[in-house]
Amino acid sequence: MKYNYNRLWKMLIDKGMTKTEMRKQTGISTNVLAKMGKNEPVSMDSLAKICVALDCMLDDIVEISPIKKSEVDVK
């Protein structure tokens, strides 16, 4: 699976909120924020905290898509 948090970053810009402000408001760790910055998966609990704090739905902050066979490294 491929994860993309661009929707969240855009939402923060629209709300005039920094990533650090969002992290403190939601109670997520710096490690979770770093993983999201690298488009890596994070726990559903962390995503739920963000959705509650920002009053949004999961698909408002993350896009999840399957990895195409052409993107998989064949060895």
C-alpha positions in Angstrom: 0.0 0.0 0.0 1.1 3.6 -0.7 0.2 6.3 1.8 0.0 10.0 1.0 -0.7 12.7 3.6 -0.8 15.7 1.2 -4.5 16.2 2.0 -3.5 16.7 5.7 -0.7 19.1 4.9 -3.1 21.2 2.6 -5.7 21.2 5.3 -3.2 22.5 7.9 -2.2 25.3 5.4 -5.8 26.2 4.9 -6.4 26.4 8.6 -3.2 28.4 9.2 -1.8 25.7 11.5 1.7 24.3 11.6 2.6 20.7 11.9 3.9 21.3 15.4 0.7 23.0 16.5 -1.3 20.0 15.1 1.0 17.5 16.8 0.5 19.2 20.2 -3.2 19.6 19.8 -3.7 16.0 18.8 -1.2 14.4 21.2 0.6 12.4 18.5 4.3 11.9 18.9 7.1 13.5 16.9 7.9 10.0 15.5 4.4 9.7 14.1 4.7 13.1 12.5 8.1 12.1 11.0 6.6 8.9 9.6 3.8 10.9 8.0 6.3 13.3 6.5 7.8 10.3 4.7 4.4 9.0 3.6 4.8 5.9 5.8 1.9 4.1 7.6 0.9 5.2 11.1 -1.6 3.7 13.5 -5.3 4.1 13.2 -5.3 5.6 16.7 -3.0 8.4 15.6 -5.1 9.1 12.5 -8.3 9.1 14.6 -6.8 11.6 17.0 -6.0 13.9 14.1 -9.5 13.5 12.7 -11.2 14.3 16.0 -8.9 17.4 16.6 -9.4 18.8 13.1 -13.1 17.7 12.8 -12.6 15.8 9.6 -12.9 12.3 8.2 -10.1 9.9 7.5 -10.2 10.3 3.7 -9.8 14.1 4.3 -6.3 13.6 5.6 -4.8 10.5 4.0 -4.9 8.8 0.6 -4.2 5.1 0.5 -3.7 3.3 -2.8 -2.4 -0.1 -3.8 1.1 -0.5 -5.2 1.0 -1.4 -8.9 2.9 -4.4 -10.0 5.1 -2.1 -12.2 6.2 -0.3 -9.0 7.4 -3.5 -7.2 11.0 -4.3 -7.4 11.4 -7.7 -9.2 14.5 -9.6 -8.3 
